[in-house]
Amino acid sequence: IDIHLDNPRSIDLVSTQFKISENLECMKSGKGYEVSNLLWCGFDKGLIVCFDISSKYPTCLFRFRASDKRIHNLDQLTRYHLCSVSEDGSLKIWKLDENEGLPSSAQVIHEQKIDGQGELRGLLTKLDDNAYKIWVGGTIFKPNTSLVQEGYVALYRWDSDKPKSVTFLAHISLPEPIQCLCMESDHIWAGSSDTIYKINISRRSLDLTIEINEKSRVTSLISFGAQVWGCISDKILIIDDPSQSKLKKLSNPKSKKRIRSLEVVWLDGNPYVCTDSFDGTLCVWDTENHSCVCRQELAHKREIYALLWDTKNLWTGSRDSTIKCWRLAYNYEED
């Protein structure tokens, strides 16, 4: 597999064109647009920015202050609605207004805060029976302290016909703070401090606990087919059989730096997993034999914090204030 930088489509956040001085935390693709391709970005001081990446040179459609705290995750529910979770423990639903068929501004129409003090990090959304199920994961703190009390996973229902209301459905308490979530079949997987939890969606109960013994945090989880992948410190975690607690660990080749994110990329219908690194390296992994089949050193000058596959290209966001676009192929040839 070859990886090639599509330089004209890359974004210099601190350039005179964009002038964004905050650090990137997360990225998601837009939904509901037949022509334009959107990139939503959340930043560490509460800014959310919407880029149009459909043309050769990306443009900023608009930006808004979503919180005074870090935006940990976001997702576009419908063409006219966005949701976000942040370090202040809030889940917010945003109404998107349009100009010439593209989003131009956002107004919060619902805010849901976890009980007590805490923060939200994980976010999953799924359309189910004409309404969205929204899963959030995070941490609840003891009153007036910064001591962790428990991990927190909650389920809400949001209906686009009643966009200003969110219905609470379930809450699951866990021993450790939740860092990330992913969905596999009829289960939610939650990553925390040195532990992965498997939650049964229909029973809304804990089915399995997997101890990792790395003395660090699980920072990302993804699922595809029957596999669940995660990362902790400089290790990649693989669960081939989600019904069992057997866990395989892979080392990041030629690097002992922290891995923060994973993303599934698809080439000719075949899944591969891309991982980032705090030394700016990208790796692509074969999901059958679990080997590294492609490695791009110095993809960024600093830590890579976010990965996104938009069905055609891989986007990487870094603490070097750039978002880069990469093309992956079995044998890359210049167009």
C-alpha positions as CSV (number, residue, x, y, z in Angstrom):
1,I,0.0,0.0,0.0
2,D,1.3,3.5,-0.9
3,I,0.4,6.7,0.9
4,H,0.6,10.0,-0.9
5,L,0.1,13.5,0.4
6,D,-2.5,15.5,-1.5
7,N,-0.9,18.8,-0.6
8,P,-3.3,21.4,-2.1
9,R,-6.1,20.0,0.0
10,S,-4.2,20.2,3.3
11,I,-5.1,22.9,5.8
12,D,-2.7,25.3,7.6
13,L,-4.9,26.3,10.6
14,V,-2.7,29.3,11.6
15,S,-2.4,30.7,8.1
16,T,-3.8,34.2,7.2
17,Q,-6.7,32.4,5.6
18,F,-7.9,30.5,8.7
19,K,-6.2,32.1,11.7
20,I,-7.1,29.3,14.2
21,S,-4.7,29.3,17.1
22,E,-6.4,26.5,19.1
23,N,-5.3,22.9,19.2
24,L,-7.3,20.3,17.2
25,E,-9.0,17.6,19.3
26,C,-11.4,15.7,16.9
27,M,-12.7,15.5,13.3
28,K,-15.9,14.2,11.8
29,S,-17.4,14.1,8.2
30,G,-20.5,16.0,7.3
31,K,-23.9,14.3,6.4
32,G,-26.7,15.1,4.0
33,Y,-25.0,17.0,1.2
34,E,-25.0,15.5,-2.3
35,V,-22.3,17.7,-3.7
36,S,-20.2,19.2,-0.9
37,N,-18.0,17.3,1.4
38,L,-17.8,18.8,4.9
39,L,-15.1,18.4,7.6
40,W,-16.2,19.3,11.2
41,C,-13.3,20.0,13.7
42,G,-13.4,20.5,17.4
43,F,-10.7,22.3,19.3
44,D,-9.3,22.4,22.8
45,K,-10.7,25.8,23.9
46,G,-14.3,25.1,22.7
47,L,-14.2,26.2,19.1
48,I,-16.0,24.2,16.3
49,V,-15.1,24.9,12.7
50,C,-16.8,23.6,9.5
51,F,-14.6,23.2,6.4
52,D,-15.8,22.5,2.9
53,I,-13.3,20.0,1.5
54,S,-15.1,19.1,-1.7
55,S,-12.8,21.3,-3.9
56,K,-9.1,21.2,-4.5
57,Y,-8.5,24.0,-1.9
58,P,-10.5,23.7,1.3
59,T,-12.5,26.7,2.6
60,C,-13.8,27.6,6.0
61,L,-17.6,27.9,5.9
62,F,-18.1,29.1,9.5
63,R,-16.9,28.8,13.1
64,F,-18.6,29.1,16.4
65,R,-17.8,29.0,20.1
66,A,-19.5,25.8,21.4
67,S,-18.0,25.8,24.9
68,D,-15.3,27.4,27.1
69,K,-13.9,23.9,27.5
70,R,-12.3,21.3,25.3
71,I,-14.5,19.7,22.6
72,H,-13.9,16.0,22.9
73,N,-16.2,14.7,20.2
74,L,-18.9,15.7,17.7
75,D,-21.1,14.3,15.0
76,Q,-23.6,15.6,12.4
77,L,-27.0,13.9,13.1
78,T,-28.9,15.3,10.1
79,R,-28.2,17.9,7.4
80,Y,-29.6,20.5,9.9
81,H,-28.4,19.2,13.2
82,L,-25.0,18.7,15.0
83,C,-24.2,17.3,18.4
84,S,-21.1,17.7,20.5
85,V,-19.7,16.6,23.9
86,S,-17.2,18.6,25.9
87,E,-15.0,18.7,28.9
88,D,-17.6,20.6,30.9
89,G,-19.9,17.5,30.9
90,S,-22.4,18.8,28.4
91,L,-24.1,17.1,25.4
92,K,-25.4,19.8,23.1
93,I,-27.6,19.7,20.0
94,W,-27.1,22.5,17.5
95,K,-29.5,23.7,14.8
96,L,-27.6,24.5,11.6
97,D,-28.7,27.4,9.4
98,E,-27.8,27.4,5.7
99,N,-26.7,29.9,3.1
100,E,-26.8,28.8,-0.5
101,G,-27.2,25.1,0.5
102,L,-24.3,25.0,3.0
103,P,-24.2,25.4,6.8
104,S,-23.4,29.0,7.8
105,S,-24.2,29.3,11.5
106,A,-25.2,27.2,14.5
107,Q,-27.5,27.8,17.5
108,V,-27.8,25.5,20.5
109,I,-31.3,24.2,20.9
110,H,-30.7,21.7,23.7
111,E,-28.1,21.2,26.4
112,Q,-27.9,18.1,28.5
113,K,-25.5,18.0,31.5
114,I,-24.5,14.9,33.4
115,D,-25.5,15.0,37.1
116,G,-22.9,16.6,39.3
117,Q,-19.5,17.6,38.2
118,G,-17.8,15.7,35.3
119,E,-16.8,15.6,31.7
120,L,-17.9,13.8,28.6
121,R,-15.4,12.3,26.1
122,G,-17.1,9.4,24.1
123,L,-19.9,9.9,21.6
124,L,-21.8,7.4,19.4
125,T,-24.9,8.1,17.3
126,K,-27.1,5.6,15.5
127,L,-30.3,6.1,13.6
128,D,-32.9,3.7,15.0
129,D,-36.7,3.7,14.4
130,N,-36.7,7.2,12.8
131,A,-34.9,8.6,15.9
132,Y,-31.3,8.8,17.0
133,K,-29.8,6.9,19.9
134,I,-27.0,8.9,21.4
135,W,-24.5,7.2,23.6
136,V,-22.1,9.3,25.7
137,G,-19.2,8.3,27.9
138,G,-17.3,10.2,30.5
139,T,-16.5,10.8,34.2
140,I,-18.4,11.9,37.2
141,F,-16.4,13.6,40.0
142,K,-17.2,13.8,43.6
143,P,-18.8,17.2,44.6
144,N,-16.3,20.0,45.1
145,T,-13.3,17.7,44.4
146,S,-11.3,16.6,41.4
147,L,-11.3,13.0,42.5
148,V,-12.9,10.5,40.1
149,Q,-16.0,8.9,41.5
150,E,-17.0,6.7,38.6
151,G,-17.1,6.1,34.9
152,Y,-20.3,7.1,33.1
153,V,-22.1,5.8,30.0
154,A,-25.6,7.1,29.2
155,L,-28.1,6.6,26.4
156,Y,-30.4,9.3,25.1
157,R,-33.0,9.4,22.3
158,W,-33.2,12.4,20.0
159,D,-36.0,12.8,17.4
160,S,-35.5,15.3,14.5
161,D,-39.3,16.0,14.6
162,K,-38.8,17.2,18.2
163,P,-35.3,18.6,17.9
164,K,-35.3,20.7,21.1
165,S,-35.8,17.8,23.4
166,V,-33.6,14.8,24.3
167,T,-35.0,11.8,26.2
168,F,-32.9,10.1,28.8
169,L,-33.1,6.3,28.4
170,A,-30.4,4.6,30.5
171,H,-27.3,5.1,32.7
172,I,-24.6,2.6,33.4
173,S,-22.0,3.3,36.1
174,L,-18.5,1.9,35.7
175,P,-15.5,1.8,38.1
176,E,-13.2,3.8,35.9
177,P,-13.5,7.1,33.8
178,I,-14.5,6.5,30.2
179,Q,-12.3,7.8,27.5
180,C,-13.8,6.4,24.3
181,L,-16.7,4.4,22.9
182,C,-17.4,2.2,19.8
183,M,-20.3,0.0,18.7
184,E,-20.1,-3.6,17.6
185,S,-23.2,-5.6,16.7
186,D,-25.5,-5.3,19.8
187,H,-22.8,-4.1,22.2
188,I,-21.1,-0.9,23.2
189,W,-17.4,-1.1,24.0
190,A,-16.0,1.5,26.4
191,G,-12.3,2.2,27.0
192,S,-11.1,3.5,30.3
193,S,-8.0,3.6,32.4
194,D,-6.3,0.2,31.6
195,T,-9.7,-1.5,31.1
196,I,-12.1,-2.2,28.3
197,Y,-15.8,-2.8,29.1
198,K,-18.4,-4.6,27.0
199,I,-21.9,-3.3,27.5
200,N,-25.0,-5.2,26.2
201,I,-27.2,-2.7,24.4
202,S,-30.6,-4.4,24.8
203,R,-30.1,-5.3,28.5
204,R,-28.1,-2.1,29.2
205,S,-25.8,-4.1,31.4
206,L,-22.1,-4.9,31.7
207,D,-21.3,-8.2,29.9
208,L,-17.5,-8.3,30.0
209,T,-14.5,-6.6,31.6
210,I,-11.0,-6.9,30.0
211,E,-8.0,-5.8,32.0
212,I,-5.0,-4.6,29.9
213,N,-2.2,-4.1,32.5
214,E,-0.5,-1.3,30.7
215,K,-0.9,1.4,33.4
216,S,-2.3,3.9,30.9
217,R,-5.6,5.0,29.3
218,V,-7.4,3.5,26.3
219,T,-7.6,6.5,24.0
220,S,-9.5,5.1,21.0
221,L,-11.7,2.2,20.0
222,I,-13.0,1.1,16.6
223,S,-15.0,-1.9,15.3
224,F,-15.6,-3.4,11.9
225,G,-16.9,-6.9,11.0
226,A,-16.3,-9.1,14.1
227,Q,-13.1,-7.2,15.2
228,V,-12.6,-4.5,17.8
229,W,-9.3,-2.5,17.8
230,G,-8.1,-0.1,20.4
231,C,-4.9,1.7,21.5
232,I,-3.2,2.3,24.8
233,S,0.2,4.0,25.3
234,D,2.3,2.8,22.3
235,K,0.3,-0.5,21.9
236,I,-2.5,-1.5,19.6
237,L,-5.2,-3.8,21.1
238,I,-7.1,-6.3,19.0
239,I,-10.1,-8.4,20.0
240,D,-10.7,-11.0,17.3
241,D,-13.6,-12.7,19.1
242,P,-15.8,-10.1,20.9
243,S,-17.5,-12.9,22.8
244,Q,-14.3,-13.7,24.7
245,S,-11.8,-11.7,26.7
246,K,-8.8,-12.7,24.7
247,L,-6.7,-9.6,23.8
248,K,-3.8,-9.3,21.4
249,K,-1.3,-6.5,21.7
250,L,0.8,-5.1,18.8
251,S,3.8,-2.8,19.2
252,N,4.1,0.3,17.0
253,P,7.0,-0.5,14.7
254,K,10.2,1.5,15.2
255,S,8.5,3.8,17.7
256,K,7.7,3.8,21.4
257,K,5.6,7.0,21.2
258,R,2.0,7.2,22.3
259,I,-0.8,6.2,19.8
260,R,-3.9,8.4,20.3
261,S,-6.3,7.4,17.4
262,L,-7.3,4.6,15.1
263,E,-9.4,4.8,11.9
264,V,-10.7,2.1,9.5
265,V,-9.8,2.8,5.9
266,W,-11.3,0.8,3.0
267,L,-9.4,-0.1,-0.2
268,D,-11.2,-2.1,-2.9
269,G,-13.7,-3.2,-0.2
270,N,-11.0,-4.5,2.2
271,P,-10.6,-3.0,5.7
272,Y,-7.3,-1.7,7.0
273,V,-6.6,0.2,10.2
274,C,-4.6,3.4,10.3
275,T,-2.9,4.5,13.5
276,D,-1.2,7.8,14.4
277,S,1.6,8.5,16.8
278,F,3.0,11.3,18.9
279,D,6.2,11.3,16.8
280,G,4.1,12.3,13.7
281,T,4.1,8.8,12.1
282,L,1.3,7.1,10.3
283,C,0.9,3.3,10.0
284,V,-1.5,1.2,8.0
285,W,-2.2,-2.3,9.4
286,D,-3.5,-5.4,7.6
287,T,-6.6,-6.6,9.6
288,E,-6.1,-10.3,8.7
289,N,-2.5,-11.0,9.6
290,H,-2.1,-7.9,11.9
291,S,1.0,-6.7,10.2
292,C,2.1,-3.1,9.4
293,V,1.9,-2.8,5.5
294,C,2.6,0.9,5.2
295,R,4.5,3.5,7.3
296,Q,4.8,7.2,6.7
297,E,7.4,8.8,8.9
298,L,7.2,12.5,9.7
299,A,3.7,12.8,8.3
300,H,3.5,15.7,10.8
301,K,6.1,17.7,12.7
302,R,4.3,17.1,16.0
303,E,1.8,14.8,17.6
304,I,-1.1,13.6,15.5
305,Y,-4.3,14.0,17.4
306,A,-7.1,13.0,15.0
307,L,-7.7,10.7,12.1
308,L,-10.7,10.6,9.7
309,W,-11.5,8.5,6.6
310,D,-14.0,10.3,4.4
311,T,-14.6,7.2,2.1
312,K,-11.9,8.4,-0.4
313,N,-9.1,10.1,1.6
314,L,-7.5,10.0,5.0
315,W,-7.3,13.2,7.0
316,T,-4.9,13.7,9.8
317,G,-4.9,16.5,12.4
318,S,-1.8,17.5,14.4
319,R,-0.5,19.7,17.1
320,D,1.6,21.3,14.4
321,S,-1.5,23.3,13.4
322,T,-2.1,21.5,10.2
323,I,-4.8,19.1,8.8
324,K,-3.4,17.0,6.0
325,C,-5.1,15.0,3.3
326,W,-3.6,11.6,2.2
327,R,-4.5,9.3,-0.6
328,L,-4.1,5.5,-0.1
329,A,-3.9,2.9,-2.9
330,Y,-2.4,-0.5,-3.5
331,N,-0.3,1.1,-6.2
332,Y,-0.5,4.9,-6.4
333,E,-0.3,6.5,-9.8
334,E,-0.5,10.2,-10.5
335,D,-3.8,11.3,-12.0
